[in-house]
Amino acid sequence: MTFSLIGSLVDVITFVLGAIGLPGLFALMAVESFGIPPIPSEVILPFAGFLIASGTFPVAGTLVAALAGALVGSYLAYAVGRWWRHRLVGFGVGRLRIRREDLDRVDRWFARRGEATVALARLAPIVRGYVSYPAGTARMDPVRFGVYTMLGSIPWTIGMLYAGYVLGSHWTDVERYFQPLDIALVVVIVASVIYLGLVAAGRLTAGWPPRRAYRAVPPSGSVPTEDGGPPPGPRGSA
């Protein structure tokens, strides 16, 4: 049996779309764009495209439901990021606490590259469901956020629907091309957990590239006493 994060959700997605129809498509795309829990549009949309080819779903209604769900889910994630902005300062453990400077850095990034970041991220698997959070945290203009979310979502949605339409009953072939992302996702998660653990333990410094953290060693003969005071002087000294 092969392990597949995407494959494990196929039955659930096909059941929802088959049983609920376009409202189910809207709901699935909203959850996918919210990012929690992670539901791949690489499975949702090709199956919806297959349902178009079989005459179950109308073309226009499918496209509207998918895009509307994606926009609603994106705005929900944006609202969470914006609402939690000031609550993020100091959040974390040990050396991994978020500082005010970190938020300022995010603000500067989205002030310069926010539109391109949102639009391009919506064209990428996995990250497309999470870019709305930092956009909200950076207080990106809501209208611009919605516009560029759609600019990225429209070609992605049409492409995935068309792939499922053309492949017909073989729509699951689209999933096969994205299976390497399962492995990449697991590797990134494991590496991130290890990295964060080493930073929290003081073995690595936070930032990129990771660097080994060196602790300052006091000079010989200047080891502080238990109460934190200076070391005692030589015996016999005044």
C-alpha positions in Angstrom: 0.0 0.0 0.0 1.4 3.3 -1.0 1.1 6.4 1.3 -0.5 9.4 -0.3 -1.9 12.4 1.5 -3.8 13.4 -1.5 -5.1 9.9 -2.3 -6.6 9.5 1.2 -9.0 12.4 0.5 -10.3 11.3 -2.9 -13.2 9.2 -1.6 -14.4 12.0 0.7 -14.2 14.6 -2.1 -16.0 12.5 -4.7 -18.7 11.6 -2.2 -19.4 15.3 -1.3 -19.5 16.4 -4.9 -21.6 13.5 -6.0 -24.1 13.8 -3.1 -24.3 17.6 -2.6 -23.5 18.9 -6.0 -22.5 22.5 -6.6 -23.0 23.6 -3.0 -20.6 20.9 -2.0 -18.1 22.2 -4.6 -18.5 25.7 -3.1 -17.9 24.3 0.4 -14.9 22.2 -0.5 -13.2 25.1 -2.3 -13.9 27.4 0.6 -12.2 24.9 3.0 -9.3 24.4 0.5 -8.7 28.2 0.4 -8.9 28.5 4.1 -6.2 25.9 4.4 -7.5 24.1 7.5 -7.9 21.2 7.1 -5.7 20.9 4.0 -7.9 19.7 1.1 -6.3 19.6 -2.4 -8.0 21.4 -5.2 -5.9 19.2 -7.4 -8.5 16.5 -6.7 -11.6 18.7 -6.2 -11.4 20.5 -9.5 -10.5 17.6 -11.9 -13.4 15.6 -10.5 -15.7 18.5 -11.0 -14.4 18.7 -14.6 -15.2 15.1 -15.1 -18.8 15.8 -13.8 -19.0 18.6 -16.4 -18.0 16.1 -19.1 -20.6 13.6 -17.9 -23.3 16.2 -18.0 -23.8 16.2 -14.2 -22.5 19.8 -13.6 -23.1 22.8 -15.8 -20.0 24.6 -17.0 -20.9 28.1 -15.9 -22.3 27.0 -12.5 -19.3 24.9 -11.8 -16.8 27.7 -12.5 -18.8 30.2 -10.4 -19.2 27.9 -7.5 -15.5 27.0 -7.5 -14.3 30.6 -7.7 -16.8 31.9 -5.2 -15.8 29.2 -2.7 -12.1 30.0 -3.2 -12.8 33.7 -2.7 -14.8 33.2 0.5 -12.2 30.8 2.0 -9.4 33.2 1.1 -11.2 36.2 2.8 -11.8 34.1 5.9 -8.1 33.3 6.2 -7.3 36.9 5.5 -9.6 38.0 8.3 -8.0 35.6 10.7 -4.5 36.9 9.8 -5.6 40.5 10.2 -7.5 39.9 13.5 -4.5 38.0 15.0 -1.9 40.6 14.0 -1.4 42.3 17.4 -1.9 39.0 19.2 1.1 37.5 17.4 3.7 39.6 19.1 5.4 37.5 21.7 3.7 34.3 20.4 5.9 31.3 20.4 8.3 29.4 22.6 11.7 30.4 23.8 13.8 31.9 20.9 10.9 31.3 18.5 8.8 34.1 19.7 7.4 36.5 17.1 8.8 40.0 17.5 7.4 43.4 16.3 10.3 43.6 13.8 9.1 40.3 12.2 5.6 41.9 11.6 7.3 45.0 10.2 9.3 42.8 7.8 6.1 41.2 6.6 4.5 44.6 6.1 7.4 45.8 4.0 7.3 42.7 1.8 3.6 42.9 1.1 3.8 46.7 0.6 6.3 46.0 -2.2 5.3 42.6 -3.6 1.9 41.9 -2.1 0.0 41.7 -5.4 2.5 39.4 -7.1 2.8 37.2 -4.0 -0.9 36.6 -3.7 -1.5 36.1 -7.4 1.5 33.7 -7.9 0.8 31.8 -4.7 -2.7 31.0 -5.9 -1.1 29.3 -8.9 0.9 26.9 -6.7 -0.3 23.8 -4.9 -0.3 23.7 -1.1 0.9 27.3 -0.5 -2.2 28.6 -2.4 -4.3 27.8 0.7 -2.1 29.7 3.1 -0.9 32.9 1.5 -4.1 34.7 2.7 -2.9 34.6 6.4 0.3 36.7 6.0 -1.6 39.0 3.6 -4.1 39.7 6.3 -1.4 40.0 8.9 0.3 42.6 6.7 -3.0 44.5 6.4 -3.0 44.3 2.6 -5.9 46.4 1.1 -8.9 44.0 1.1 -10.0 45.0 -2.4 -6.6 44.5 -3.9 -6.3 41.2 -2.0 -9.6 40.0 -3.6 -8.6 41.2 -7.1 -5.2 39.5 -7.1 -6.7 36.4 -5.4 -9.0 36.1 -8.4 -6.3 36.8 -10.9 -4.4 33.8 -9.6 -7.5 31.6 -8.9 -9.1 31.9 -12.3 -6.4 30.3 -14.5 -5.7 27.6 -11.9 -9.4 26.8 -11.6 -10.0 26.7 -15.4 -6.9 24.6 -15.9 -7.8 22.0 -13.3 -11.4 21.8 -14.6 -10.3 21.5 -18.2 -7.9 18.7 -17.2 -10.7 16.7 -15.6 -13.0 17.5 -18.5 -10.5 16.2 -21.1 -9.4 13.1 -19.1 -13.0 12.1 -18.3 -13.1 8.9 -16.3 -9.3 9.0 -16.1 -9.4 12.3 -14.2 -7.4 10.7 -11.3 -4.4 10.8 -13.6 -4.1 14.5 -12.5 -3.6 13.3 -9.0 -0.7 11.0 -10.1 1.3 14.0 -11.3 0.9 15.7 -8.0 1.9 12.7 -5.8 5.5 13.8 -5.6 4.2 16.8 -3.7 3.1 14.4 -1.0 6.7 13.4 -0.4 8.0 16.9 -0.7 5.3 18.1 1.9 6.3 15.4 4.4 10.0 16.3 4.0 9.4 20.0 4.5 7.3 19.3 7.6 9.8 17.0 9.2 12.7 19.3 8.3 10.8 22.3 9.8 10.0 20.5 13.0 13.7 19.5 13.4 14.9 23.0 12.6 12.4 24.7 15.1 13.4 22.1 17.8 17.1 22.9 17.3 16.4 26.6 17.5 14.3 26.3 20.6 17.1 24.2 22.2 19.7 26.9 21.4 21.6 24.6 19.0 20.9 26.8 15.9 20.3 30.5 15.4 17.0 31.6 13.9 17.2 32.8 10.3 18.4 31.6 7.0 20.8 29.9 6.3 20.7 28.0 9.6 23.9 28.5 11.7 25.2 26.8 14.7 24.6 28.8 17.9 27.8 29.3 19.9 27.5 30.2 23.6 30.0 32.6 25.0 32.6 30.9 27.2 33.8 33.0 30.2 37.6 33.5 30.4 39.5 31.1 32.5 39.4 32.0 36.2 36.4 34.2 35.8 33.6 31.6 36.4 30.8 33.4 38.4 29.7 32.1 41.7 26.4 30.4 42.3 24.8 33.7 43.4 25.9 35.4 40.2 28.6 37.5 41.8 32.2 37.8 40.7 34.6 35.0 41.3 36.6 35.1 44.6 40.1 36.6 44.5 43.3 34.7 45.2 43.8 33.5 48.7 45.8 35.8 50.9 44.9 39.0 48.9 43.7 42.0 50.9 
